[in-house]
Amino acid sequence: MFKQNMKRFTAITLGVVTASIFFSCSNDSMLERDSNENNLASFTKAGRTSLAPIEMNSWMSGLQDNISISKISIPGTHDSGARVDAPVVSGTAKTQDLSIAEQLNAGVRFLDIRCRHIDNAFAIHHGAIYQNLNFDDVLNACYAFLNSHPSETIIMSVKEEYDASNTTRSFEQTFDAYVQKNPSKWDLGANIPTLGAVRGKIKLLRRFSAGTTKGINASPWADNTTFDINNSGVQLKVQDYYKVTNNDDKWNGISSLLNEAKNDTNGKLFVNFTSGYKPGIFGIPSIPTVSNNINPRLKTFFQTNTKGSFGVMPIDFVNAELSELIVKTNF
Protein backbone atom coordinates (compact mmCIF):
# COMPACT_ATOMS: atom_id res chain seq x y z
CA MET A 1 0.00 0.00 0.00
CA PHE A 2 2.83 2.38 0.90
CA LYS A 3 4.57 1.68 -2.44
CA GLN A 4 1.34 2.27 -4.35
CA ASN A 5 0.78 5.59 -2.56
CA MET A 6 4.37 6.63 -3.30
CA LYS A 7 3.94 5.77 -6.98
CA ARG A 8 0.68 7.74 -7.09
CA PHE A 9 2.34 10.70 -5.33
CA THR A 10 5.33 10.57 -7.71
CA ALA A 11 3.04 10.45 -10.73
CA ILE A 12 1.00 13.39 -9.46
CA THR A 13 4.17 15.36 -8.68
CA LEU A 14 5.64 14.69 -12.12
CA GLY A 15 2.35 15.68 -13.69
CA VAL A 16 2.26 18.98 -11.81
CA VAL A 17 5.90 19.72 -12.65
CA THR A 18 5.32 18.83 -16.33
CA ALA A 19 2.23 21.01 -16.44
CA SER A 20 4.08 23.84 -14.76
CA ILE A 21 6.91 23.63 -17.28
CA PHE A 22 4.43 23.47 -20.14
CA PHE A 23 2.43 26.47 -18.99
CA SER A 24 5.61 28.35 -18.16
CA CYS A 25 6.97 27.72 -21.63
CA SER A 26 3.61 28.53 -23.15
CA ASN A 27 3.43 31.80 -21.21
CA ASP A 28 7.02 32.63 -22.13
CA SER A 29 6.18 31.99 -25.77
CA MET A 30 3.12 34.22 -25.56
CA LEU A 31 5.09 36.92 -23.74
CA GLU A 32 7.87 36.66 -26.29
CA ARG A 33 5.37 36.84 -29.15
CA ASP A 34 3.66 39.87 -27.58
CA SER A 35 7.05 41.47 -27.01
CA ASN A 36 8.05 40.83 -30.61
CA GLU A 37 4.78 42.28 -31.85
CA ASN A 38 5.32 45.36 -29.69
CA ASN A 39 8.88 45.67 -30.95
CA LEU A 40 7.65 45.40 -34.52
CA ALA A 41 5.07 48.12 -33.87
CA SER A 42 7.77 50.33 -32.37
CA PHE A 43 10.03 49.60 -35.33
CA THR A 44 7.31 50.57 -37.79
CA LYS A 45 6.53 53.78 -35.91
CA ALA A 46 10.15 54.91 -35.50
CA GLY A 47 11.27 53.97 -38.98
CA ARG A 48 14.11 51.81 -37.70
CA THR A 49 16.03 49.92 -40.35
CA SER A 50 16.91 47.03 -38.04
CA LEU A 51 15.59 45.21 -34.99
CA ALA A 52 19.12 44.53 -33.73
CA PRO A 53 20.06 45.87 -30.28
CA ILE A 54 21.02 49.55 -30.22
CA GLU A 55 24.81 49.95 -29.99
CA MET A 56 25.92 53.37 -28.74
CA ASN A 57 28.87 53.56 -31.13
CA SER A 58 26.61 53.04 -34.16
CA TRP A 59 23.09 53.95 -33.03
CA MET A 60 22.35 56.08 -36.08
CA SER A 61 22.51 52.93 -38.22
CA GLY A 62 19.03 52.18 -36.83
CA LEU A 63 17.53 55.37 -38.33
CA GLN A 64 16.32 55.84 -41.88
CA ASP A 65 18.24 57.99 -44.35
CA ASN A 66 15.36 60.40 -44.96
CA ILE A 67 15.02 61.65 -41.38
CA SER A 68 16.13 65.25 -40.86
CA ILE A 69 18.84 65.71 -38.25
CA SER A 70 16.47 68.26 -36.68
CA LYS A 71 14.09 65.39 -35.82
CA ILE A 72 16.67 63.30 -33.97
CA SER A 73 17.33 63.44 -30.23
CA ILE A 74 21.10 63.94 -30.10
CA PRO A 75 23.29 63.78 -26.99
CA GLY A 76 26.10 66.31 -27.17
CA THR A 77 28.82 67.87 -25.07
CA HIS A 78 29.47 71.48 -24.14
CA ASP A 79 33.13 72.54 -24.40
CA SER A 80 33.81 69.02 -25.59
CA GLY A 81 37.60 69.21 -25.31
CA ALA A 82 37.75 70.77 -21.84
CA ARG A 83 39.19 68.09 -19.54
CA VAL A 84 41.81 70.30 -17.87
CA ASP A 85 40.82 72.51 -14.95
CA ALA A 86 42.22 75.90 -14.08
CA PRO A 87 45.23 75.81 -11.76
CA VAL A 88 44.55 76.52 -8.06
CA VAL A 89 40.77 77.03 -8.47
CA SER A 90 38.99 73.82 -9.49
CA GLY A 91 35.58 73.66 -11.12
CA THR A 92 36.16 76.67 -13.36
CA ALA A 93 37.37 75.21 -16.69
CA LYS A 94 36.92 71.43 -16.85
CA THR A 95 33.57 70.36 -18.35
CA GLN A 96 34.14 66.73 -19.40
CA ASP A 97 35.55 63.50 -18.00
CA LEU A 98 35.49 61.59 -21.31
CA SER A 99 37.87 62.12 -24.22
CA ILE A 100 36.48 62.98 -27.66
CA ALA A 101 36.81 59.33 -28.76
CA GLU A 102 35.12 58.11 -25.56
CA GLN A 103 32.27 60.59 -26.02
CA LEU A 104 31.64 59.38 -29.57
CA ASN A 105 31.68 55.73 -28.50
CA ALA A 106 29.21 56.59 -25.73
CA GLY A 107 26.72 57.93 -28.29
CA VAL A 108 27.55 61.66 -28.36
CA ARG A 109 26.99 63.12 -31.83
CA PHE A 110 27.30 66.87 -31.20
CA LEU A 111 30.67 68.37 -30.34
CA ASP A 112 31.24 71.93 -29.15
CA ILE A 113 34.81 72.76 -30.17
CA ARG A 114 36.43 75.99 -28.92
CA CYS A 115 39.57 76.98 -30.84
CA ARG A 116 42.18 79.56 -29.96
CA HIS A 117 43.82 80.89 -33.14
CA ILE A 118 47.56 80.78 -32.45
CA ASP A 119 50.49 80.52 -34.90
CA ASN A 120 48.00 80.00 -37.77
CA ALA A 121 46.69 76.85 -36.07
CA PHE A 122 43.94 75.97 -33.60
CA ALA A 123 44.59 75.05 -29.98
CA ILE A 124 41.64 73.85 -27.90
CA HIS A 125 40.89 76.25 -25.06
CA HIS A 126 38.26 76.93 -22.45
CA GLY A 127 38.71 80.62 -21.93
CA ALA A 128 42.38 81.21 -21.13
CA ILE A 129 43.01 77.56 -20.19
CA TYR A 130 44.78 75.46 -22.83
CA GLN A 131 43.34 71.95 -22.83
CA ASN A 132 46.48 70.07 -23.91
CA LEU A 133 44.65 69.33 -27.12
CA ASN A 134 44.79 70.73 -30.65
CA PHE A 135 42.25 70.80 -33.45
CA ASP A 136 44.16 68.07 -35.31
CA ASP A 137 43.69 65.80 -32.28
CA VAL A 138 39.94 66.44 -32.32
CA LEU A 139 39.68 65.84 -36.06
CA ASN A 140 41.80 62.69 -35.99
CA ALA A 141 39.51 61.23 -33.32
CA CYS A 142 36.43 62.16 -35.40
CA TYR A 143 37.85 60.83 -38.67
CA ALA A 144 38.88 57.54 -37.05
CA PHE A 145 35.44 57.16 -35.51
CA LEU A 146 33.60 57.90 -38.75
CA ASN A 147 35.85 55.53 -40.71
CA SER A 148 34.97 52.76 -38.26
CA HIS A 149 31.28 53.75 -38.07
CA PRO A 150 30.24 55.13 -41.49
CA SER A 151 26.54 55.09 -40.53
CA GLU A 152 27.11 57.96 -38.08
CA THR A 153 27.41 61.72 -38.40
CA ILE A 154 28.95 64.31 -36.08
CA ILE A 155 27.52 67.81 -35.82
CA MET A 156 30.44 70.04 -34.88
CA SER A 157 30.06 73.55 -33.56
CA VAL A 158 33.27 75.52 -34.12
CA LYS A 159 33.82 78.75 -32.22
CA GLU A 160 36.81 81.07 -31.79
CA GLU A 161 37.96 81.13 -28.16
CA TYR A 162 40.20 83.52 -26.25
CA ASP A 163 42.71 85.89 -27.92
CA ALA A 164 44.39 85.24 -31.25
CA SER A 165 48.18 85.25 -31.14
CA ASN A 166 50.88 85.43 -33.83
CA THR A 167 48.55 84.91 -36.81
CA THR A 168 48.92 86.07 -40.41
CA ARG A 169 45.50 84.99 -41.68
CA SER A 170 41.88 84.95 -40.61
CA PHE A 171 40.26 82.34 -38.39
CA GLU A 172 38.19 81.28 -41.41
CA GLN A 173 41.30 80.77 -43.55
CA THR A 174 42.91 78.58 -40.93
CA PHE A 175 39.69 76.57 -40.58
CA ASP A 176 39.63 76.13 -44.37
CA ALA A 177 43.21 74.80 -44.27
CA TYR A 178 42.14 72.07 -41.85
CA VAL A 179 39.14 71.08 -43.99
CA GLN A 180 41.25 70.97 -47.14
CA LYS A 181 43.32 68.16 -45.64
CA ASN A 182 40.27 65.88 -45.67
CA PRO A 183 37.41 67.57 -47.54
CA SER A 184 35.38 64.38 -48.13
CA LYS A 185 34.77 64.13 -44.39
CA TRP A 186 32.94 67.47 -44.18
CA ASP A 187 29.49 68.72 -45.08
CA LEU A 188 29.68 72.52 -45.35
CA GLY A 189 26.20 73.09 -46.75
CA ALA A 190 24.09 75.80 -45.13
CA ASN A 191 21.00 73.58 -44.89
CA ILE A 192 19.74 71.27 -42.16
CA PRO A 193 20.37 67.95 -43.92
CA THR A 194 18.83 64.51 -43.77
CA LEU A 195 20.85 61.91 -41.96
CA GLY A 196 21.50 60.00 -45.18
CA ALA A 197 23.23 63.04 -46.70
CA VAL A 198 25.76 63.33 -43.88
CA ARG A 199 26.50 59.78 -42.81
CA GLY A 200 30.24 59.34 -42.40
CA LYS A 201 30.76 63.13 -42.29
CA ILE A 202 31.13 66.08 -39.95
CA LYS A 203 28.31 68.60 -40.33
CA LEU A 204 29.53 72.10 -39.48
CA LEU A 205 27.55 74.41 -37.22
CA ARG A 206 29.50 77.65 -37.64
CA ARG A 207 29.88 80.13 -34.80
CA PHE A 208 32.57 82.23 -36.49
CA SER A 209 32.20 84.84 -39.22
CA ALA A 210 32.84 83.72 -42.78
CA GLY A 211 33.07 85.36 -46.20
CA THR A 212 31.51 82.39 -47.99
CA THR A 213 28.73 79.89 -47.32
CA LYS A 214 30.15 77.53 -44.77
CA GLY A 215 27.99 75.20 -42.70
CA ILE A 216 24.84 76.06 -40.78
CA ASN A 217 25.33 79.72 -39.91
CA ALA A 218 24.99 80.23 -36.17
CA SER A 219 27.33 83.22 -35.99
CA PRO A 220 24.69 85.71 -34.75
CA TRP A 221 24.84 83.99 -31.34
CA ALA A 222 23.06 85.82 -28.52
CA ASP A 223 24.63 85.86 -25.05
CA ASN A 224 23.31 84.02 -22.00
CA THR A 225 19.72 83.59 -23.16
CA THR A 226 17.27 81.65 -25.34
CA PHE A 227 17.08 82.90 -28.91
CA ASP A 228 16.14 82.17 -32.53
CA ILE A 229 18.37 82.28 -35.58
CA ASN A 230 16.50 82.61 -38.86
CA ASN A 231 18.60 82.11 -41.96
CA SER A 232 17.30 81.63 -45.48
CA GLY A 233 15.34 78.38 -45.25
CA VAL A 234 17.03 77.40 -41.98
CA GLN A 235 15.65 77.97 -38.49
CA LEU A 236 17.46 77.35 -35.23
CA LYS A 237 16.42 77.84 -31.63
CA VAL A 238 19.08 77.86 -28.94
CA GLN A 239 18.92 77.83 -25.14
CA ASP A 240 22.32 78.94 -23.80
CA TYR A 241 21.60 80.41 -20.38
CA TYR A 242 25.04 79.73 -18.88
CA LYS A 243 25.43 82.26 -16.04
CA VAL A 244 23.19 80.30 -13.73
CA THR A 245 22.15 82.10 -10.56
CA ASN A 246 19.31 79.63 -9.92
CA ASN A 247 19.30 75.98 -11.03
CA ASP A 248 15.50 75.89 -11.09
CA ASP A 249 15.49 78.73 -13.64
CA LYS A 250 18.07 76.85 -15.71
CA TRP A 251 16.01 73.67 -15.61
CA ASN A 252 12.86 75.56 -16.59
CA GLY A 253 14.66 76.87 -19.68
CA ILE A 254 15.90 73.39 -20.58
CA SER A 255 12.57 71.61 -20.07
CA SER A 256 10.66 74.31 -21.94
CA LEU A 257 12.84 73.86 -25.01
CA LEU A 258 12.70 70.05 -24.75
CA ASN A 259 8.92 70.22 -24.94
CA GLU A 260 8.98 72.78 -27.74
CA ALA A 261 11.34 70.57 -29.75
CA LYS A 262 9.12 67.54 -29.26
CA ASN A 263 6.07 69.41 -30.55
CA ASP A 264 7.76 71.27 -33.42
CA THR A 265 6.42 70.63 -36.94
CA ASN A 266 8.54 73.19 -38.85
CA GLY A 267 11.86 71.37 -39.05
CA LYS A 268 13.59 73.79 -36.69
CA LEU A 269 16.92 72.67 -35.23
CA PHE A 270 16.92 72.95 -31.43
CA VAL A 271 20.21 73.26 -29.55
CA ASN A 272 19.56 73.07 -25.81
CA PHE A 273 22.63 73.66 -23.63
CA THR A 274 22.11 71.91 -20.32
CA SER A 275 25.47 73.34 -19.18
CA GLY A 276 26.32 76.43 -17.20
CA TYR A 277 28.19 77.76 -14.19
CA LYS A 278 27.10 79.31 -10.94
CA PRO A 279 29.01 82.41 -9.79
CA GLY A 280 30.48 81.80 -6.35
CA ILE A 281 32.56 83.87 -3.94
CA PHE A 282 34.16 86.84 -5.71
CA GLY A 283 32.28 85.76 -8.84
CA ILE A 284 34.47 82.66 -9.30
CA PRO A 285 32.46 80.26 -11.50
CA SER A 286 31.58 76.74 -10.41
CA ILE A 287 30.64 74.40 -13.25
CA PRO A 288 29.84 71.28 -11.17
CA THR A 289 27.38 73.26 -9.02
CA VAL A 290 25.16 73.35 -12.10
CA SER A 291 25.90 69.95 -13.68
CA ASN A 292 25.53 68.07 -10.37
CA ASN A 293 22.01 69.49 -10.09
CA ILE A 294 20.90 69.46 -13.74
CA ASN A 295 22.24 66.08 -14.93
CA PRO A 296 20.13 64.05 -12.46
CA ARG A 297 17.06 66.03 -13.58
CA LEU A 298 17.87 65.19 -17.20
CA LYS A 299 18.17 61.53 -16.29
CA THR A 300 14.79 61.59 -14.54
CA PHE A 301 13.21 63.44 -17.48
CA PHE A 302 14.34 60.83 -20.02
CA GLN A 303 13.40 57.92 -17.79
CA THR A 304 9.85 59.29 -18.04
CA ASN A 305 9.87 60.79 -21.56
CA THR A 306 11.07 57.76 -23.48
CA LYS A 307 9.87 58.63 -27.00
CA GLY A 308 10.11 61.78 -29.10
CA SER A 309 12.39 64.22 -30.93
CA PHE A 310 14.03 66.44 -28.33
CA GLY A 311 16.78 68.14 -30.36
CA VAL A 312 20.48 68.51 -29.61
CA MET A 313 21.58 68.61 -25.95
CA PRO A 314 25.16 69.75 -25.22
CA ILE A 315 25.87 68.49 -21.69
CA ASP A 316 28.65 68.97 -19.13
CA PHE A 317 30.18 65.76 -17.73
CA VAL A 318 28.12 63.50 -19.96
CA ASN A 319 28.19 59.80 -19.20
CA ALA A 320 27.17 56.70 -21.12
CA GLU A 321 23.99 56.16 -19.09
CA LEU A 322 22.58 59.62 -19.77
CA SER A 323 23.62 59.49 -23.42
CA GLU A 324 21.85 56.14 -23.88
CA LEU A 325 18.61 57.41 -22.32
CA ILE A 326 18.57 60.27 -24.85
CA VAL A 327 19.45 58.03 -27.79
CA LYS A 328 16.66 55.56 -26.97
CA THR A 329 13.98 58.25 -27.39
CA ASN A 330 14.58 57.88 -31.15
CA PHE A 331 13.43 54.26 -31.26
Secondary structure, DSSP 8 states (H G I E B T S, - for coil): -HHHHHHHHHHHHHHHHHHHHHHHHHHHHHHHHHHHHHHHHHHHHHT-S--S---TTSGGGGS-TTSBGGGS-EEEESSTT-----SSSTTSS---SS-HHHHHHTT--EEEEEEEEETTEEEEEETTEEEEEEHHHHHHHHHHHHHH-TT--EEEEEEE-S--BS-SS-HHHHHHHHHHTSGGGEE--SS--BHHHHTTSEEEEE-S--SS--SEE--S--SSSEEEEEETTEEEEEE---B-S-HHHHHHHHHHHHHHHHH--S--EEEE----BEE-GGG-EESHHHHHHHHHHHHHHHHH--SS---EEEESS--HHHHHHHHHTT-
